[in-house]
Amino acid sequence: MWNDGMFAGGAMMWFFWIGLAVLLWLVLKGVTGSGERVDEDARLSPLELLDKRLARGEISPEEYQRLRRTLLEQNDPPSS
């Protein structure tokens, strides 16, 4: 009926190659994709990172202001 099982063998071969291609894509994306973002963030100043966190919605405006004041105080110690 199915040509002595050739359909199942052919379909399995397609699944194998598609699965292998997806696996290869995931590995390459994981190796190259994760390193780029770390390098980009490593070049930013603490204030720029804080700006990005606010823009992404990771922190509230109140927390942003508090952290910004803290960073500015650390960079500009009071004179004696």
C-alpha positions, 0 to 999 in steps of 0.5 A: 500500500505504501510502497513497502514502507518507503514513505515512512523511511523517506519521511523519517529522513526528512525529519532527521535533516530538518531536525539536524538543521534546527539543532545546528541553527540553535547551537550557532545562535547560542554561541554567537548571539549571547556574546554580542549582547554581553560585549555591548553592555560591557562598553556602556557606562553605569548611567547608560545601563540604567537608562537602558533598564528604564527603557526596557521597563525593568525598573520603575521611574522611582527606582531609576531616580534613586539609583541615578542619585546613588551613581552620581553621588559615588562619582562626585564625592563631597568635598571636605 
